[in-house]
């Protein structure tokens, strides 16, 4: 008799780098990166000789904000769906 390779009771294994703890750590890190890049935007816009280089902190802000929102949505969905599965 064959063993069922995909039983219903098997829990999904989440890798360590995608765990809830690492998501929170990454969100804190991204908040620091976003605040650092916002400070860079204010400094580069304040000095006329550095206004040409303001694209870098703007890019850093947009990428870190995107990653922060993506991680937040992933974490919220995971918490919502895991709570819903345990109630069934």
Biopython code that builds the backbone (N, CA, C, O; Angstrom):
import numpy as np
from Bio.PDB.StructureBuilder import StructureBuilder

atoms = [
    (1, "UNK", "N", (0.837, -1.174, 0.000)),
    (1, "UNK", "CA", (0.000, 0.000, 0.000)),
    (1, "UNK", "C", (0.889, 1.247, 0.000)),
    (1, "UNK", "O", (1.861, 1.328, 0.751)),
    (2, "UNK", "N", (0.553, 2.192, -0.830)),
    (2, "UNK", "CA", (1.323, 3.421, -0.956)),
    (2, "UNK", "C", (0.984, 4.390, 0.170)),
    (2, "UNK", "O", (-0.165, 4.483, 0.603)),
    (3, "UNK", "N", (2.003, 5.109, 0.638)),
    (3, "UNK", "CA", (1.786, 6.154, 1.633)),
    (3, "UNK", "C", (1.393, 7.431, 0.909)),
    (3, "UNK", "O", (2.007, 7.807, -0.088)),
    (4, "UNK", "N", (0.371, 8.088, 1.417)),
    (4, "UNK", "CA", (-0.092, 9.335, 0.803)),
    (4, "UNK", "C", (0.978, 10.403, 0.966)),
    (4, "UNK", "O", (1.356, 10.733, 2.090)),
    (5, "UNK", "N", (1.464, 10.940, -0.130)),
    (5, "UNK", "CA", (2.542, 11.928, -0.089)),
    (5, "UNK", "C", (2.065, 13.315, 0.313)),
    (5, "UNK", "O", (2.882, 14.154, 0.692)),
    (6, "UNK", "N", (0.779, 13.574, 0.243)),
    (6, "UNK", "CA", (0.248, 14.878, 0.572)),
    (6, "UNK", "C", (-0.950, 14.725, 1.516)),
    (6, "UNK", "O", (-2.088, 14.948, 1.104)),
    (7, "UNK", "N", (-0.711, 14.353, 2.759)),
    (7, "UNK", "CA", (-1.843, 14.197, 3.668)),
    (7, "UNK", "C", (-2.446, 15.546, 4.039)),
    (7, "UNK", "O", (-1.786, 16.581, 3.945)),
    (8, "UNK", "N", (-3.683, 15.522, 4.452)),
    (8, "UNK", "CA", (-4.422, 16.736, 4.772)),
    (8, "UNK", "C", (-3.884, 17.388, 6.044)),
    (8, "UNK", "O", (-3.885, 18.615, 6.143)),
    (9, "UNK", "N", (-3.434, 16.617, 6.999)),
    (9, "UNK", "CA", (-3.017, 17.154, 8.291)),
    (9, "UNK", "C", (-1.603, 17.717, 8.297)),
    (9, "UNK", "O", (-1.159, 18.239, 9.320)),
    (10, "UNK", "N", (-0.897, 17.627, 7.197)),
    (10, "UNK", "CA", (0.477, 18.118, 7.152)),
    (10, "UNK", "C", (0.495, 19.642, 7.208)),
    (10, "UNK", "O", (-0.240, 20.309, 6.480)),
    (11, "UNK", "N", (1.330, 20.176, 8.067)),
    (11, "UNK", "CA", (1.447, 21.618, 8.229)),
    (11, "UNK", "C", (2.497, 22.155, 7.254)),
    (11, "UNK", "O", (3.507, 21.500, 7.000)),
    (12, "UNK", "N", (2.256, 23.339, 6.717)),
    (12, "UNK", "CA", (3.189, 23.953, 5.785)),
    (12, "UNK", "C", (4.422, 24.412, 6.555)),
    (12, "UNK", "O", (4.316, 25.085, 7.580)),
    (13, "UNK", "N", (5.592, 24.037, 6.043)),
    (13, "UNK", "CA", (6.849, 24.422, 6.688)),
    (13, "UNK", "C", (7.298, 25.756, 6.102)),
    (13, "UNK", "O", (7.497, 25.878, 4.894)),
    (14, "UNK", "N", (7.452, 26.742, 6.959)),
    (14, "UNK", "CA", (7.910, 28.068, 6.540)),
    (14, "UNK", "C", (9.406, 28.146, 6.820)),
    (14, "UNK", "O", (9.834, 27.850, 7.935)),
    (15, "UNK", "N", (10.213, 28.540, 5.831)),
    (15, "UNK", "CA", (11.657, 28.657, 6.068)),
    (15, "UNK", "C", (11.959, 29.701, 7.143)),
    (15, "UNK", "O", (11.148, 30.593, 7.390)),
    (16, "UNK", "N", (13.122, 29.590, 7.780)),
    (16, "UNK", "CA", (13.478, 30.480, 8.887)),
    (16, "UNK", "C", (13.531, 31.934, 8.445)),
    (16, "UNK", "O", (13.182, 32.822, 9.222)),
    (17, "UNK", "N", (13.963, 32.201, 7.210)),
    (17, "UNK", "CA", (14.088, 33.581, 6.748)),
    (17, "UNK", "C", (12.738, 34.188, 6.395)),
    (17, "UNK", "O", (12.663, 35.383, 6.108)),
    (18, "UNK", "N", (11.674, 33.400, 6.408)),
    (18, "UNK", "CA", (10.344, 33.911, 6.132)),
    (18, "UNK", "C", (9.429, 33.705, 7.338)),
    (18, "UNK", "O", (8.207, 33.676, 7.195)),
    (19, "UNK", "N", (10.014, 33.562, 8.516)),
    (19, "UNK", "CA", (9.221, 33.372, 9.720)),
    (19, "UNK", "C", (8.694, 34.719, 10.216)),
    (19, "UNK", "O", (9.104, 35.776, 9.736)),
    (20, "UNK", "N", (7.786, 34.660, 11.177)),
    (20, "UNK", "CA", (7.197, 35.893, 11.705)),
    (20, "UNK", "C", (8.253, 36.748, 12.402)),
    (20, "UNK", "O", (8.234, 37.974, 12.290)),
    (21, "UNK", "N", (9.172, 36.105, 13.119)),
    (21, "UNK", "CA", (10.216, 36.849, 13.821)),
    (21, "UNK", "C", (11.106, 37.591, 12.840)),
    (21, "UNK", "O", (11.412, 38.766, 13.045)),
    (22, "UNK", "N", (11.523, 36.920, 11.780)),
    (22, "UNK", "CA", (12.385, 37.573, 10.798)),
    (22, "UNK", "C", (11.638, 38.666, 10.040)),
    (22, "UNK", "O", (12.242, 39.662, 9.643)),
    (23, "UNK", "N", (10.342, 38.492, 9.837)),
    (23, "UNK", "CA", (9.559, 39.559, 9.195)),
    (23, "UNK", "C", (9.546, 40.807, 10.072)),
    (23, "UNK", "O", (9.691, 41.920, 9.567)),
    (24, "UNK", "N", (9.374, 40.629, 11.388)),
    (24, "UNK", "CA", (9.397, 41.777, 12.288)),
    (24, "UNK", "C", (10.783, 42.428, 12.331)),
    (24, "UNK", "O", (10.890, 43.654, 12.348)),
    (25, "UNK", "N", (11.837, 41.618, 12.348)),
    (25, "UNK", "CA", (13.206, 42.153, 12.345)),
    (25, "UNK", "C", (13.455, 42.932, 11.056)),
    (25, "UNK", "O", (14.032, 44.018, 11.084)),
    (26, "UNK", "N", (13.021, 42.377, 9.933)),
    (26, "UNK", "CA", (13.217, 43.059, 8.656)),
    (26, "UNK", "C", (12.412, 44.355, 8.592)),
    (26, "UNK", "O", (12.878, 45.342, 8.022)),
    (27, "UNK", "N", (11.212, 44.365, 9.168)),
    (27, "UNK", "CA", (10.411, 45.589, 9.167)),
    (27, "UNK", "C", (11.076, 46.686, 9.999)),
    (27, "UNK", "O", (11.061, 47.852, 9.606)),
    (28, "UNK", "N", (11.656, 46.325, 11.139)),
    (28, "UNK", "CA", (12.368, 47.318, 11.954)),
    (28, "UNK", "C", (13.583, 47.850, 11.186)),
    (28, "UNK", "O", (13.833, 49.055, 11.180)),
    (29, "UNK", "N", (14.330, 46.962, 10.545)),
    (29, "UNK", "CA", (15.483, 47.378, 9.751)),
    (29, "UNK", "C", (15.059, 48.307, 8.613)),
    (29, "UNK", "O", (15.728, 49.306, 8.348)),
    (30, "UNK", "N", (13.965, 47.988, 7.944)),
    (30, "UNK", "CA", (13.498, 48.817, 6.836)),
    (30, "UNK", "C", (13.003, 50.180, 7.302)),
    (30, "UNK", "O", (13.104, 51.159, 6.562)),
    (31, "UNK", "N", (12.472, 50.255, 8.509)),
    (31, "UNK", "CA", (12.086, 51.556, 9.054)),
    (31, "UNK", "C", (13.326, 52.418, 9.275)),
    (31, "UNK", "O", (13.308, 53.615, 8.990)),
    (32, "UNK", "N", (14.403, 51.815, 9.783)),
    (32, "UNK", "CA", (15.659, 52.558, 9.945)),
    (32, "UNK", "C", (16.224, 53.008, 8.603)),
    (32, "UNK", "O", (16.704, 54.135, 8.485)),
    (33, "UNK", "N", (16.176, 52.151, 7.599)),
    (33, "UNK", "CA", (16.672, 52.502, 6.266)),
    (33, "UNK", "C", (15.838, 53.631, 5.670)),
    (33, "UNK", "O", (16.381, 54.553, 5.063)),
    (34, "UNK", "N", (14.527, 53.560, 5.842)),
    (34, "UNK", "CA", (13.661, 54.620, 5.311)),
    (34, "UNK", "C", (13.930, 55.957, 5.993)),
    (34, "UNK", "O", (13.970, 56.992, 5.328)),
    (35, "UNK", "N", (14.114, 55.946, 7.303)),
    (35, "UNK", "CA", (14.397, 57.205, 8.000)),
    (35, "UNK", "C", (15.765, 57.762, 7.614)),
    (35, "UNK", "O", (15.934, 58.976, 7.503)),
    (36, "UNK", "N", (16.737, 56.880, 7.409)),
    (36, "UNK", "CA", (18.060, 57.317, 6.956)),
    (36, "UNK", "C", (17.984, 57.940, 5.563)),
    (36, "UNK", "O", (18.618, 58.963, 5.302)),
    (37, "UNK", "N", (17.215, 57.327, 4.677)),
    (37, "UNK", "CA", (17.126, 57.860, 3.319)),
    (37, "UNK", "C", (16.299, 59.147, 3.268)),
    (37, "UNK", "O", (16.558, 60.004, 2.423)),
    (38, "UNK", "N", (15.322, 59.297, 4.143)),
    (38, "UNK", "CA", (14.580, 60.560, 4.210)),
    (38, "UNK", "C", (15.501, 61.687, 4.695)),
    (38, "UNK", "O", (15.419, 62.816, 4.213)),
    (39, "UNK", "N", (16.373, 61.367, 5.647)),
    (39, "UNK", "CA", (17.361, 62.355, 6.080)),
    (39, "UNK", "C", (18.302, 62.703, 4.934)),
    (39, "UNK", "O", (18.704, 63.859, 4.795)),
    (40, "UNK", "N", (18.657, 61.723, 4.116)),
    (40, "UNK", "CA", (19.503, 61.981, 2.949)),
    (40, "UNK", "C", (18.823, 62.862, 1.925)),
    (40, "UNK", "O", (19.473, 63.694, 1.292)),
    (41, "UNK", "N", (17.524, 62.689, 1.755)),
    (41, "UNK", "CA", (16.783, 63.546, 0.821)),
    (41, "UNK", "C", (16.787, 64.989, 1.326)),
    (41, "UNK", "O", (16.995, 65.920, 0.548)),
    (42, "UNK", "N", (16.560, 65.172, 2.616)),
    (42, "UNK", "CA", (16.522, 66.536, 3.143)),
    (42, "UNK", "C", (17.893, 67.205, 3.059)),
    (42, "UNK", "O", (17.972, 68.406, 2.804)),
    (43, "UNK", "N", (18.958, 66.461, 3.265)),
    (43, "UNK", "CA", (20.302, 67.038, 3.157)),
    (43, "UNK", "C", (20.635, 67.355, 1.707)),
    (43, "UNK", "O", (21.175, 68.422, 1.413)),
    (44, "UNK", "N", (20.314, 66.430, 0.793)),
    (44, "UNK", "CA", (20.658, 66.669, -0.610)),
    (44, "UNK", "C", (19.839, 67.798, -1.222)),
    (44, "UNK", "O", (20.336, 68.512, -2.093)),
    (45, "UNK", "N", (18.618, 67.971, -0.793)),
    (45, "UNK", "CA", (17.814, 69.080, -1.304)),
    (45, "UNK", "C", (18.197, 70.407, -0.657)),
    (45, "UNK", "O", (17.936, 71.471, -1.219)),
    (46, "UNK", "N", (18.808, 70.349, 0.506)),
    (46, "UNK", "CA", (19.207, 71.573, 1.194)),
    (46, "UNK", "C", (20.463, 72.209, 0.628)),
    (46, "UNK", "O", (20.652, 73.417, 0.766)),
    (47, "UNK", "N", (21.317, 71.434, 0.000)),
    (47, "UNK", "CA", (22.563, 71.948, -0.567)),
    (47, "UNK", "C", (22.473, 71.904, -2.086)),
    (47, "UNK", "O", (22.176, 70.864, -2.674)),
    (48, "UNK", "N", (22.729, 73.024, -2.698)),
    (48, "UNK", "CA", (22.560, 73.119, -4.155)),
    (48, "UNK", "C", (23.550, 72.249, -4.913)),
    (48, "UNK", "O", (23.222, 71.756, -5.993)),
    (49, "UNK", "N", (24.746, 72.047, -4.383)),
    (49, "UNK", "CA", (25.741, 71.241, -5.111)),
    (49, "UNK", "C", (25.428, 69.739, -5.064)),
    (49, "UNK", "O", (25.989, 68.972, -5.847)),
    (50, "UNK", "N", (24.544, 69.315, -4.162)),
    (50, "UNK", "CA", (24.204, 67.901, -4.054)),
    (50, "UNK", "C", (22.806, 67.571, -4.573)),
    (50, "UNK", "O", (22.361, 66.430, -4.444)),
    (51, "UNK", "N", (22.115, 68.528, -5.147)),
    (51, "UNK", "CA", (20.761, 68.270, -5.634)),
    (51, "UNK", "C", (20.744, 67.296, -6.809)),
    (51, "UNK", "O", (19.747, 66.607, -7.022)),
    (52, "UNK", "N", (21.823, 67.232, -7.566)),
    (52, "UNK", "CA", (21.886, 66.272, -8.674)),
    (52, "UNK", "C", (21.958, 64.832, -8.181)),
    (52, "UNK", "O", (21.621, 63.909, -8.923)),
    (53, "UNK", "N", (22.386, 64.628, -6.952)),
    (53, "UNK", "CA", (22.549, 63.285, -6.400)),
    (53, "UNK", "C", (21.379, 62.867, -5.503)),
    (53, "UNK", "O", (21.472, 61.867, -4.792)),
    (54, "UNK", "N", (20.307, 63.608, -5.533)),
    (54, "UNK", "CA", (19.165, 63.280, -4.681)),
    (54, "UNK", "C", (18.402, 62.065, -5.192)),
    (54, "UNK", "O", (17.520, 61.568, -4.491)),
    (55, "UNK", "N", (18.706, 61.573, -6.378)),
    (55, "UNK", "CA", (18.031, 60.402, -6.912)),
    (55, "UNK", "C", (18.337, 59.149, -6.088)),
    (55, "UNK", "O", (17.500, 58.252, -5.983)),
    (56, "UNK", "N", (19.514, 59.091, -5.514)),
    (56, "UNK", "CA", (19.882, 57.899, -4.744)),
    (56, "UNK", "C", (19.065, 57.751, -3.459)),
    (56, "UNK", "O", (18.511, 56.676, -3.230)),
    (57, "UNK", "N", (18.961, 58.783, -2.606)),
    (57, "UNK", "CA", (18.102, 58.595, -1.432)),
    (57, "UNK", "C", (16.619, 58.452, -1.779)),
    (57, "UNK", "O", (15.877, 57.800, -1.044)),
    (58, "UNK", "N", (16.180, 59.047, -2.880)),
    (58, "UNK", "CA", (14.795, 58.869, -3.311)),
    (58, "UNK", "C", (14.558, 57.422, -3.724)),
    (58, "UNK", "O", (13.531, 56.838, -3.380)),
    (59, "UNK", "N", (15.505, 56.842, -4.459)),
    (59, "UNK", "CA", (15.408, 55.437, -4.849)),
    (59, "UNK", "C", (15.443, 54.525, -3.628)),
    (59, "UNK", "O", (14.690, 53.554, -3.550)),
    (60, "UNK", "N", (16.314, 54.836, -2.680)),
    (60, "UNK", "CA", (16.412, 54.040, -1.459)),
    (60, "UNK", "C", (15.126, 54.118, -0.641)),
    (60, "UNK", "O", (14.689, 53.115, -0.076)),
    (61, "UNK", "N", (14.529, 55.285, -0.575)),
    (61, "UNK", "CA", (13.257, 55.438, 0.136)),
    (61, "UNK", "C", (12.152, 54.637, -0.527)),
    (61, "UNK", "O", (11.392, 53.943, 0.149)),
    (62, "UNK", "N", (12.060, 54.729, -1.831)),
    (62, "UNK", "CA", (10.980, 54.022, -2.524)),
    (62, "UNK", "C", (11.155, 52.507, -2.431)),
    (62, "UNK", "O", (10.171, 51.793, -2.241)),
    (63, "UNK", "N", (12.369, 52.003, -2.557)),
    (63, "UNK", "CA", (12.587, 50.560, -2.465)),
    (63, "UNK", "C", (12.352, 50.025, -1.055)),
    (63, "UNK", "O", (11.763, 48.958, -0.881)),
    (64, "UNK", "N", (12.812, 50.763, -0.056)),
    (64, "UNK", "CA", (12.602, 50.295, 1.316)),
    (64, "UNK", "C", (11.126, 50.387, 1.715)),
    (64, "UNK", "O", (10.635, 49.543, 2.465)),
    (65, "UNK", "N", (10.425, 51.396, 1.225)),
    (65, "UNK", "CA", (8.996, 51.501, 1.503)),
    (65, "UNK", "C", (8.223, 50.371, 0.833)),
    (65, "UNK", "O", (7.302, 49.805, 1.421)),
    (66, "UNK", "N", (8.603, 50.048, -0.399)),
    (66, "UNK", "CA", (7.963, 48.933, -1.096)),
    (66, "UNK", "C", (8.200, 47.618, -0.355)),
    (66, "UNK", "O", (7.270, 46.832, -0.173)),
    (67, "UNK", "N", (9.432, 47.376, 0.071)),
    (67, "UNK", "CA", (9.741, 46.142, 0.799)),
    (67, "UNK", "C", (9.018, 46.109, 2.143)),
    (67, "UNK", "O", (8.569, 45.049, 2.578)),
    (68, "UNK", "N", (8.903, 47.260, 2.802)),
    (68, "UNK", "CA", (8.196, 47.327, 4.079)),
    (68, "UNK", "C", (6.712, 47.020, 3.900)),
    (68, "UNK", "O", (6.138, 46.269, 4.689)),
    (69, "UNK", "N", (6.093, 47.583, 2.885)),
    (69, "UNK", "CA", (4.679, 47.309, 2.621)),
    (69, "UNK", "C", (4.453, 45.858, 2.215)),
    (69, "UNK", "O", (3.479, 45.235, 2.637)),
    (70, "UNK", "N", (5.352, 45.322, 1.397)),
    (70, "UNK", "CA", (5.234, 43.936, 0.966)),
    (70, "UNK", "C", (5.355, 42.973, 2.145)),
    (70, "UNK", "O", (4.596, 42.009, 2.241)),
    (71, "UNK", "N", (6.294, 43.229, 3.028)),
    (71, "UNK", "CA", (6.467, 42.382, 4.208)),
    (71, "UNK", "C", (5.285, 42.516, 5.149)),
    (71, "UNK", "O", (4.844, 41.529, 5.736)),
    (72, "UNK", "N", (4.771, 43.723, 5.297)),
    (72, "UNK", "CA", (3.610, 43.935, 6.172)),
    (72, "UNK", "C", (2.384, 43.191, 5.657)),
    (72, "UNK", "O", (1.677, 42.550, 6.435)),
    (73, "UNK", "N", (2.129, 43.270, 4.370)),
    (73, "UNK", "CA", (0.980, 42.583, 3.777)),
    (73, "UNK", "C", (1.153, 41.073, 3.925)),
    (73, "UNK", "O", (0.199, 40.373, 4.263)),
    (74, "UNK", "N", (2.359, 40.566, 3.674)),
    (74, "UNK", "CA", (2.606, 39.131, 3.808)),
    (74, "UNK", "C", (2.358, 38.663, 5.236)),
    (74, "UNK", "O", (1.749, 37.617, 5.459)),
    (75, "UNK", "N", (2.829, 39.439, 6.191)),
    (75, "UNK", "CA", (2.664, 39.070, 7.599)),
    (75, "UNK", "C", (1.203, 39.144, 8.034)),
    (75, "UNK", "O", (0.722, 38.266, 8.750)),
    (76, "UNK", "N", (0.502, 40.181, 7.608)),
    (76, "UNK", "CA", (-0.914, 40.321, 7.956)),
    (76, "UNK", "C", (-1.730, 39.179, 7.355)),
    (76, "UNK", "O", (-2.585, 38.607, 8.031)),
    (77, "UNK", "N", (-1.474, 38.843, 6.090)),
    (77, "UNK", "CA", (-2.204, 37.741, 5.461)),
    (77, "UNK", "C", (-1.894, 36.416, 6.132)),
    (77, "UNK", "O", (-2.786, 35.589, 6.318)),
    (78, "UNK", "N", (-0.632, 36.207, 6.499)),
    (78, "UNK", "CA", (-0.269, 34.963, 7.162)),
    (78, "UNK", "C", (-0.951, 34.848, 8.521)),
    (78, "UNK", "O", (-1.455, 33.784, 8.878)),
    (79, "UNK", "N", (-0.967, 35.936, 9.272)),
    (79, "UNK", "CA", (-1.617, 35.902, 10.570)),
    (79, "UNK", "C", (-3.126, 35.715, 10.439)),
    (79, "UNK", "O", (-3.737, 35.007, 11.240)),
    (80, "UNK", "N", (-3.728, 36.346, 9.433)),
    (80, "UNK", "CA", (-5.166, 36.227, 9.232)),
    (80, "UNK", "C", (-5.547, 34.811, 8.828)),
    (80, "UNK", "O", (-6.477, 34.233, 9.390)),
    (81, "UNK", "N", (-4.821, 34.243, 7.842)),
    (81, "UNK", "CA", (-5.180, 32.914, 7.349)),
    (81, "UNK", "C", (-4.796, 31.814, 8.332)),
    (81, "UNK", "O", (-5.483, 30.793, 8.384)),
    (82, "UNK", "N", (-3.745, 31.972, 9.102)),
    (82, "UNK", "CA", (-3.403, 30.934, 10.069)),
    (82, "UNK", "C", (-4.419, 30.915, 11.213)),
    (82, "UNK", "O", (-4.726, 29.849, 11.748)),
    (83, "UNK", "N", (-4.943, 32.083, 11.591)),
    (83, "UNK", "CA", (-5.974, 32.144, 12.626)),
    (83, "UNK", "C", (-7.261, 31.522, 12.106)),
    (83, "UNK", "O", (-7.972, 30.843, 12.847)),
    (84, "UNK", "N", (-7.550, 31.746, 10.871)),
    (84, "UNK", "CA", (-8.776, 31.230, 10.272)),
    (84, "UNK", "C", (-8.718, 29.710, 10.141)),
    (84, "UNK", "O", (-9.733, 29.042, 10.339)),
    (85, "UNK", "N", (-7.546, 29.146, 9.810)),
    (85, "UNK", "CA", (-7.412, 27.699, 9.669)),
    (85, "UNK", "C", (-7.539, 26.987, 11.014)),
    (85, "UNK", "O", (-8.068, 25.877, 11.076)),
    (86, "UNK", "N", (-7.066, 27.603, 12.077)),
    (86, "UNK", "CA", (-7.141, 26.954, 13.384)),
    (86, "UNK", "C", (-8.579, 26.931, 13.903)),
    (86, "UNK", "O", (-8.925, 26.069, 14.710)),
    (87, "UNK", "N", (-9.417, 27.857, 13.458)),
    (87, "UNK", "CA", (-10.816, 27.876, 13.899)),
    (87, "UNK", "C", (-11.674, 26.845, 13.184)),
    (87, "UNK", "O", (-12.782, 26.549, 13.631)),
    (88, "UNK", "N", (-11.179, 26.291, 12.078)),
    (88, "UNK", "CA", (-11.988, 25.311, 11.321)),
    (88, "UNK", "C", (-12.009, 23.965, 11.964)),
    (88, "UNK", "O", (-12.643, 23.044, 11.448)),
]
sb = StructureBuilder()
sb.init_structure("model")
sb.init_model(0)
sb.init_chain("A")
sb.init_seg("    ")
for serial, (resi, resn, name, xyz) in enumerate(atoms, 1):
    if name == "N":
        sb.init_residue(resn, " ", resi, " ")
    sb.init_atom(name, np.array(xyz, "f"), 0.0, 1.0, " ", f" {name:<3s}", serial, name[0])
structure = sb.get_structure()
